[in-house]
Amino acid sequence: MQILVLIAFPDSSAVLIAALVAYATRFGLDEVKSNEIDLFFNINYLTAFILLSVGWVIALALAGIYRNQNSTLTVLNLPLILRPSIFYFLLIGFTSFISKASFSRVAFLSFFSFGLVLIITLRIAIFYTIIRPMIYNKVVSSKVLLIGLTKNDLSRHSEWLTSNPKLGFLIVGKLQCNNIDYKWISDFDLRLQVSGAKEVLLLPGMDAKENFSKFIHYLEDLGVHVNWIPHDSGNIGYWQSPKSQSGLPFLTFEESKLTFGQRTAKRVFDVIFSVVALIAISPLLIIICTLILIDDGRPVFYSQQRIGKGGKSFKFLKFRSMVRDADTLVLSVENNLGKDHVLFKNRKDPRITSVGRILRKYSLDELPQFLNVLNNTMSVVGPRPALPREVSIYDSIYERRLIAKPGITGPWQISGRSDLDLQTSVALDLNYLSNWTMSKDIGIILGTISAVIKGKGAY
């Protein structure tokens, strides 16, 4: 209930403010009584806007946005807001048309556009400033019961969920399933009652069990929310969402690649964001260049071969944070991941300069990559730029990371940065690529700002 209020109250406030702004923009607040809409009965605009605001919030509620479950409370699910909002205003527009209501189009569009922007802005602000810290501190979470075929499956997925508190799940029980029969259902009922779980997570392979579909229906009748990881979904944390097909009795998986429209929108955003960012941070760039020159001389920049979209190599730009001959000294420094590991990590790497250590902690060494974005070798948000030796060991699943341009930031930046192992980092990238939305990019950018300010997980 606490988190429901945190979401519902700002939504209600946003649409009401939007109504007042739209009215004031069109008429001014001193003309409340003189502006009326000729509908089936006369009603002044301000009253109409208030009624539309109430209707908007009701439409969101009917769409299930305020349900007490993980997917609506602990996830920044912006598409869940867009769909009912667009449908609601199309319905209002259609009703206005057939009733020949004398409703101002300017006022109507102002209300809708400003309200949508305000709802999303408040949602993002509250999510990152209030809800997300509450999730990390276990103040709010969704109680979930894990159900799998083997103890090993249960253990692996339990560890992964525990190590990713941002997902908002609190594991309250684990149950192994050999057969979905009456005896097992009795055990399940008891475990569900004792644990107080509101959701279940069905692990890979459960769908092969006889009576699986009946069990899903049984859970629905109990009011338990069902989460399911399909079989052979790749790495832990990476699975695509199967989609229904009209007229066909089975699900499909859409191609992971972005459509032409999505690629165009992403590219336009990348260019505009990069230009604005470079202009805004230009004084900081000059200061960093100066500090590097004072600390260790030239060169200021460092370029490295990375693998980008389609397996093509490109020059990856950074501010130099190590001594000039760092690449030749790499064999003399211990790799904490192991001598032959494709990635190199050492928290106390002696090759890092004093200025470089500060740059790395706050990811300031990454700022020149906005130039990579402008020359179209990188995106603002995308998979982690891969090293050639890393790509050489990729299997067919890992290679899916190369279907898109790498990003300055990405899901790895807001989920642990340098503390992540290769498997988890790749899994996060694959999940991002399979479920891309523009709102997710914006969320990652905002999350990156928070992660960078904290300076945790970077070295």
C-alpha positions as CSV (number, residue, x, y, z in Angstrom):
1,M,0.0,0.0,0.0
2,Q,2.9,2.3,0.8
3,I,4.4,2.1,-2.7
4,L,1.0,2.2,-4.3
5,V,0.5,5.7,-2.8
6,L,3.9,6.7,-4.0
7,I,2.8,5.9,-7.6
8,A,-0.8,6.8,-7.6
9,F,-0.6,10.2,-5.9
10,P,2.0,11.6,-8.4
11,D,0.0,10.3,-11.3
12,S,-3.1,12.0,-10.1
13,S,-1.2,15.2,-9.3
14,A,0.4,15.1,-12.8
15,V,-2.9,14.9,-14.7
16,L,-4.5,17.5,-12.6
17,I,-1.6,20.0,-13.0
18,A,-1.7,19.2,-16.8
19,A,-5.4,20.0,-16.9
20,L,-4.9,23.4,-15.1
21,V,-1.9,24.3,-17.4
22,A,-3.8,23.3,-20.5
23,Y,-6.7,25.4,-19.5
24,A,-4.6,28.4,-18.4
25,T,-2.6,28.2,-21.7
26,R,-5.7,28.3,-23.8
27,F,-8.0,30.6,-21.9
28,G,-6.4,32.0,-18.7
29,L,-7.6,31.2,-15.3
30,D,-9.9,34.3,-15.1
31,E,-12.3,33.0,-17.6
32,V,-13.6,29.8,-15.9
33,K,-17.3,30.6,-16.4
34,S,-17.2,32.2,-19.9
35,N,-15.9,29.1,-21.8
36,E,-18.2,26.3,-22.2
37,I,-18.3,23.1,-24.2
38,D,-21.5,22.4,-26.2
39,L,-21.9,18.6,-25.6
40,F,-25.1,16.9,-24.8
41,F,-25.3,19.6,-22.1
42,N,-23.3,22.7,-21.4
43,I,-20.2,22.4,-19.2
44,N,-17.4,24.8,-18.6
45,Y,-13.9,23.8,-19.7
46,L,-12.3,23.7,-16.3
47,T,-14.9,21.2,-15.0
48,A,-14.4,19.2,-18.2
49,F,-10.7,19.1,-17.7
50,I,-11.1,17.9,-14.1
51,L,-13.5,15.2,-15.2
52,L,-11.0,14.1,-17.9
53,S,-8.2,14.0,-15.3
54,V,-10.3,11.7,-13.1
55,G,-11.1,9.5,-16.1
56,W,-7.4,9.3,-17.0
57,V,-6.4,8.0,-13.6
58,I,-9.3,5.5,-13.7
59,A,-8.2,4.3,-17.1
60,L,-4.7,3.7,-15.7
61,A,-6.1,1.9,-12.8
62,L,-8.3,-0.3,-15.0
63,A,-5.2,-1.2,-17.1
64,G,-3.7,-2.7,-14.0
65,I,-1.0,-0.2,-13.3
66,Y,-1.7,-0.1,-9.6
67,R,-1.8,-3.8,-9.0
68,N,0.2,-4.9,-6.1
69,Q,2.8,-7.0,-8.0
70,N,6.4,-6.7,-9.0
71,S,5.9,-5.9,-12.7
72,T,3.9,-2.7,-11.8
73,L,5.5,-1.6,-8.6
74,T,9.2,-2.3,-8.7
75,V,9.8,-2.0,-12.5
76,L,10.0,1.3,-14.4
77,N,7.4,0.0,-16.9
78,L,6.7,3.2,-19.0
79,P,4.9,1.3,-21.9
80,L,2.3,0.2,-19.3
81,I,1.5,3.9,-18.9
82,L,1.5,4.8,-22.6
83,R,-0.9,2.1,-23.9
84,P,-3.9,2.9,-21.7
85,S,-3.2,6.7,-22.0
86,I,-3.2,6.6,-25.8
87,F,-6.3,4.4,-25.8
88,Y,-8.1,6.7,-23.4
89,F,-7.5,9.8,-25.4
90,L,-8.4,8.1,-28.7
91,L,-11.6,7.1,-27.1
92,I,-12.2,10.7,-25.8
93,G,-11.3,12.1,-29.3
94,F,-13.7,9.7,-31.0
95,T,-16.5,10.5,-28.6
96,S,-15.9,14.2,-29.1
97,F,-16.1,13.7,-32.9
98,I,-19.3,11.7,-33.1
99,S,-21.0,14.0,-30.5
100,K,-19.8,17.1,-32.5
101,A,-18.6,18.6,-29.2
102,S,-17.0,22.1,-29.5
103,F,-13.9,21.1,-27.7
104,S,-10.7,23.1,-28.3
105,R,-8.2,20.8,-30.1
106,V,-5.3,23.0,-28.8
107,A,-6.5,22.6,-25.2
108,F,-7.1,18.8,-25.7
109,L,-3.6,18.1,-27.2
110,S,-1.9,20.4,-24.7
111,F,-3.6,18.4,-21.8
112,F,-2.6,15.0,-23.3
113,S,1.0,15.8,-24.2
114,F,1.9,17.8,-21.1
115,G,0.1,15.3,-18.9
116,L,2.0,12.4,-20.4
117,V,5.3,14.1,-20.1
118,L,4.6,15.1,-16.5
119,I,3.5,11.6,-15.5
120,I,6.6,10.0,-17.0
121,T,8.9,12.6,-15.6
122,L,7.5,12.2,-12.1
123,R,7.5,8.4,-12.4
124,I,11.2,8.4,-13.4
125,A,12.1,10.8,-10.6
126,I,10.2,8.9,-7.9
127,F,11.5,5.6,-9.1
128,Y,15.2,6.6,-9.0
129,T,15.1,8.8,-5.9
130,I,12.6,6.9,-3.7
131,I,11.4,3.5,-4.9
132,R,14.7,2.1,-6.1
133,P,16.6,2.8,-2.9
134,M,13.6,1.2,-1.0
135,I,14.0,-1.9,-3.2
136,Y,17.8,-2.1,-2.5
137,N,17.2,-1.7,1.2
138,K,14.5,-4.4,1.1
139,V,11.9,-1.9,2.4
140,V,9.7,-2.9,-0.5
141,S,9.8,-6.2,-2.5
142,S,7.7,-8.8,-4.1
143,K,7.6,-12.1,-2.2
144,V,8.3,-14.9,-4.7
145,L,8.4,-18.7,-4.5
146,L,10.8,-20.4,-6.9
147,I,9.7,-23.7,-8.5
148,G,12.2,-25.8,-10.5
149,L,13.1,-29.3,-11.6
150,T,16.3,-29.7,-9.7
151,K,18.0,-28.3,-6.6
152,N,20.8,-27.0,-8.7
153,D,18.4,-25.0,-10.9
154,L,16.8,-23.6,-7.7
155,S,20.1,-22.7,-6.2
156,R,21.5,-21.0,-9.3
157,H,18.5,-18.8,-9.9
158,S,18.1,-18.1,-6.2
159,E,21.7,-16.8,-6.1
160,W,21.2,-14.7,-9.3
161,L,18.0,-13.1,-7.9
162,T,19.7,-12.4,-4.6
163,S,22.6,-10.8,-6.3
164,N,20.3,-8.5,-8.3
165,P,18.2,-6.7,-5.7
166,K,17.2,-4.1,-8.3
167,L,14.7,-6.7,-9.7
168,G,12.7,-6.2,-6.5
169,F,12.1,-9.9,-5.6
170,L,12.4,-11.4,-2.1
171,I,12.8,-15.1,-2.2
172,V,10.6,-16.6,0.5
173,G,10.8,-20.3,-0.6
174,K,12.1,-22.8,-3.1
175,L,10.2,-25.9,-4.2
176,Q,11.4,-28.8,-6.4
177,C,8.9,-30.3,-8.8
178,N,9.2,-33.9,-10.0
179,N,5.5,-34.2,-11.1
180,I,2.6,-31.9,-11.1
181,D,0.1,-34.2,-9.3
182,Y,-2.2,-34.0,-6.4
183,K,0.5,-34.9,-3.8
184,W,2.8,-32.2,-5.1
185,I,0.0,-29.6,-5.3
186,S,-0.7,-30.3,-1.6
187,D,3.0,-29.6,-0.8
188,F,2.8,-26.4,-3.0
189,D,-0.3,-25.2,-1.2
190,L,1.3,-25.6,2.2
191,R,4.5,-23.9,1.1
192,L,2.6,-21.0,-0.5
193,Q,0.6,-20.5,2.7
194,V,3.6,-20.6,5.0
195,S,5.8,-18.4,2.8
196,G,3.2,-15.8,2.1
197,A,4.4,-15.6,-1.5
198,K,2.4,-13.4,-3.9
199,E,4.2,-14.5,-7.0
200,V,5.9,-17.6,-8.3
201,L,8.8,-18.0,-10.7
202,L,8.7,-21.1,-12.8
203,L,12.2,-22.1,-13.9
204,P,13.3,-23.6,-17.3
205,G,11.9,-27.0,-18.0
206,M,8.7,-26.7,-16.0
207,D,6.7,-26.2,-19.2
208,A,7.6,-29.8,-20.2
209,K,5.7,-31.2,-17.2
210,E,2.3,-32.8,-17.7
211,N,-0.5,-30.6,-16.3
212,F,1.6,-27.5,-16.6
213,S,-1.2,-25.4,-18.2
214,K,-3.6,-26.6,-15.6
215,F,-1.2,-25.5,-12.9
216,I,-1.0,-22.0,-14.5
217,H,-4.8,-21.8,-14.4
218,Y,-4.8,-23.0,-10.8
219,L,-2.3,-20.2,-9.9
220,E,-4.5,-17.6,-11.6
221,D,-7.5,-18.8,-9.6
222,L,-5.5,-18.4,-6.4
223,G,-4.6,-14.8,-7.4
224,V,-0.9,-15.7,-7.6
225,H,1.1,-13.8,-10.3
226,V,3.0,-16.1,-12.5
227,N,6.6,-15.5,-13.9
228,W,8.1,-18.0,-16.2
229,I,11.6,-18.5,-17.6
230,P,11.3,-20.5,-20.9
231,H,13.5,-23.5,-21.4
232,D,16.9,-23.0,-23.1
233,S,16.6,-19.2,-22.5
234,G,20.4,-18.7,-22.6
235,N,22.1,-17.2,-19.6
236,I,20.5,-16.6,-16.2
237,G,18.9,-13.2,-16.5
238,Y,18.4,-13.3,-20.3
239,W,15.1,-14.5,-21.7
240,Q,12.9,-13.1,-24.4
241,S,9.2,-12.5,-23.9
242,P,7.2,-14.9,-26.1
243,K,4.3,-13.1,-27.9
244,S,1.0,-14.5,-29.0
245,Q,0.1,-14.8,-32.7
246,S,-3.3,-13.9,-33.9
247,G,-5.1,-17.0,-35.2
248,L,-2.3,-19.4,-34.2
249,P,-2.3,-21.6,-31.0
250,F,1.3,-21.1,-30.2
251,L,3.7,-18.3,-29.2
252,T,6.5,-16.7,-31.2
253,F,9.7,-14.8,-30.5
254,E,10.2,-11.6,-32.4
255,E,13.6,-10.9,-34.1
256,S,15.9,-9.2,-31.7
257,K,17.0,-6.6,-34.3
258,L,15.5,-3.1,-34.1
259,T,13.1,-2.1,-36.9
260,F,14.1,0.7,-39.3
261,G,11.9,3.2,-37.4
262,Q,13.4,2.2,-34.1
263,R,17.0,2.5,-35.4
264,T,16.2,5.9,-36.9
265,A,14.7,7.1,-33.6
266,K,17.6,5.8,-31.7
267,R,20.2,7.4,-34.0
268,V,18.4,10.8,-33.9
269,F,18.4,10.7,-30.1
270,D,22.1,9.7,-30.1
271,V,23.2,12.6,-32.2
272,I,21.1,15.2,-30.4
273,F,22.0,13.9,-27.0
274,S,25.7,13.7,-27.8
275,V,25.9,17.3,-29.3
276,V,24.1,18.7,-26.3
277,A,26.2,16.7,-23.9
278,L,29.5,17.8,-25.5
279,I,28.5,21.4,-25.4
280,A,27.3,21.2,-21.8
281,I,30.4,19.5,-20.5
282,S,33.0,21.3,-22.7
283,P,34.4,23.2,-19.6
284,L,34.8,19.9,-17.8
285,L,36.6,18.4,-20.8
286,I,39.1,21.2,-20.9
287,I,39.8,20.8,-17.2
288,I,40.3,17.0,-17.6
289,C,42.7,17.6,-20.5
290,T,44.7,20.1,-18.4
291,L,44.9,17.8,-15.4
292,I,46.2,14.9,-17.5
293,L,48.8,17.1,-19.1
294,I,50.0,18.3,-15.7
295,D,50.0,14.8,-14.2
296,D,51.6,12.7,-16.9
297,G,52.0,14.8,-20.1
298,R,50.8,13.8,-23.5
299,P,48.9,12.1,-25.0
300,V,45.6,13.2,-23.5
301,F,43.5,10.6,-25.3
302,Y,43.9,6.8,-25.5
303,S,42.4,4.7,-28.3
304,Q,41.9,1.0,-28.3
305,Q,40.6,-1.5,-30.8
306,R,37.1,-2.7,-29.9
307,I,34.5,-4.8,-31.8
308,G,31.3,-3.1,-32.8
309,K,28.2,-3.8,-34.7
310,G,28.5,-6.7,-37.1
311,G,31.9,-7.7,-35.8
312,K,33.6,-4.7,-37.3
313,S,36.5,-3.2,-35.3
314,F,36.7,0.5,-34.5
315,K,38.9,2.9,-32.5
316,F,37.4,3.3,-29.0
317,L,38.3,6.7,-27.5
318,K,38.9,7.4,-23.8
319,F,40.8,10.0,-21.7
320,R,44.2,8.4,-20.9
321,S,44.0,7.1,-17.3
322,M,47.2,5.0,-17.3
323,V,50.9,5.6,-17.9
324,R,52.0,5.9,-21.5
325,D,53.4,2.4,-22.0
326,A,50.6,0.6,-20.1
327,D,49.8,-1.9,-22.8
328,T,53.4,-3.2,-22.8
329,L,53.4,-3.5,-19.0
330,V,50.1,-5.6,-18.8
331,L,52.0,-8.9,-18.3
332,S,53.8,-7.5,-15.2
333,V,50.5,-6.8,-13.4
334,E,48.4,-9.5,-11.8
335,N,45.0,-10.2,-13.3
336,N,42.5,-10.8,-10.5
337,L,40.4,-12.9,-12.8
338,G,43.2,-15.3,-13.7
339,K,46.2,-15.2,-16.0
340,D,44.5,-16.5,-19.1
341,H,41.1,-14.7,-18.6
342,V,40.0,-12.6,-21.6
343,L,39.1,-9.6,-19.3
344,F,41.7,-7.8,-17.1
345,K,40.7,-6.5,-13.7
346,N,42.8,-5.3,-10.9
347,R,41.5,-2.8,-8.3
348,K,45.0,-1.7,-7.5
349,D,46.5,-1.6,-11.0
350,P,49.8,0.3,-10.6
351,R,49.7,1.5,-14.2
352,I,46.8,3.9,-13.4
353,T,47.8,7.5,-12.8
354,S,46.7,9.6,-9.9
355,V,44.3,11.6,-12.1
356,G,43.3,8.5,-13.9
357,R,42.1,6.8,-10.7
358,I,39.7,9.7,-10.2
359,L,38.6,9.7,-13.8
360,R,37.9,5.9,-13.7
361,K,36.0,6.1,-10.4
362,Y,33.4,8.5,-11.8
363,S,33.7,7.2,-15.4
364,L,34.9,10.6,-16.6
365,D,37.5,8.8,-18.8
366,E,34.5,7.6,-21.0
367,L,33.4,11.1,-22.0
368,P,35.3,11.2,-25.4
369,Q,33.1,8.3,-26.5
370,F,30.5,10.9,-27.4
371,L,32.8,11.5,-30.5
372,N,32.4,7.8,-31.2
373,V,28.6,8.2,-31.1
374,L,28.8,11.1,-33.6
375,N,31.0,9.1,-36.1
376,N,28.3,6.3,-35.8
377,T,30.6,3.6,-34.3
378,M,28.8,3.7,-30.9
379,S,25.5,4.6,-29.4
380,V,24.7,6.4,-26.2
381,V,23.1,3.3,-24.7
382,G,24.0,-0.2,-25.9
383,P,26.0,-3.4,-25.1
384,R,29.4,-3.1,-23.5
385,P,32.1,-2.5,-26.1
386,A,33.8,-5.9,-26.6
387,L,37.5,-6.6,-26.8
388,P,38.8,-8.6,-29.8
389,R,40.1,-11.4,-27.5
390,E,36.8,-11.5,-25.8
391,V,34.8,-11.9,-29.1
392,S,37.2,-14.8,-30.2
393,I,35.7,-17.1,-27.5
394,Y,32.0,-16.1,-28.1
395,D,29.5,-18.8,-28.7
396,S,26.4,-18.3,-30.9
397,I,24.5,-16.8,-27.9
398,Y,27.2,-14.3,-26.9
399,E,27.6,-13.2,-30.6
400,R,24.1,-11.8,-30.4
401,R,25.6,-8.8,-28.6
402,L,27.1,-7.8,-31.9
403,I,23.8,-7.1,-33.7
404,A,23.8,-3.5,-32.3
405,K,26.3,-0.7,-31.8
406,P,28.0,-0.8,-28.4
407,G,27.1,2.0,-26.0
408,I,28.8,4.5,-23.8
409,T,26.6,3.2,-21.1
410,G,24.3,0.2,-20.8
411,P,22.7,-2.2,-18.3
412,W,26.1,-3.2,-17.0
413,Q,26.8,0.4,-15.9
414,I,23.8,0.4,-13.5
415,S,24.1,-3.2,-12.3
416,G,27.7,-3.3,-10.9
417,R,30.0,-1.9,-13.6
418,S,33.5,-3.4,-13.2
419,D,32.3,-5.8,-10.4
420,L,30.3,-7.8,-12.9
421,D,31.6,-11.1,-14.3
422,L,31.6,-11.7,-18.1
423,Q,28.6,-14.0,-18.0
424,T,26.4,-11.6,-16.1
425,S,27.5,-8.6,-18.2
426,V,26.7,-10.4,-21.5
427,A,23.4,-11.7,-20.1
428,L,22.4,-8.1,-19.2
429,D,23.3,-6.9,-22.7
430,L,21.3,-9.7,-24.4
431,N,18.3,-9.0,-22.3
432,Y,18.5,-5.3,-23.2
433,L,18.8,-6.0,-26.9
434,S,15.8,-8.4,-26.9
435,N,13.5,-6.0,-25.0
436,W,14.7,-2.6,-26.3
437,T,12.5,0.5,-25.8
438,M,13.4,4.2,-25.9
439,S,12.1,4.6,-22.4
440,K,14.5,1.9,-21.2
441,D,17.4,3.9,-22.8
442,I,16.3,7.0,-20.9
443,G,16.0,5.0,-17.7
444,I,19.5,3.6,-18.2
445,I,20.9,7.1,-18.8
446,L,19.3,8.4,-15.5
447,G,20.5,5.3,-13.7
448,T,24.0,5.8,-15.0
449,I,24.1,9.4,-13.6
450,S,23.2,8.0,-10.2
451,A,25.8,5.1,-10.4
452,V,28.6,7.5,-11.6
453,I,27.9,10.0,-8.8
454,K,28.2,7.1,-6.2
455,G,31.4,5.9,-7.9
456,K,30.8,2.3,-6.9
457,G,32.0,-0.6,-8.9
458,A,34.4,1.3,-11.2
459,Y,38.2,0.9,-11.2
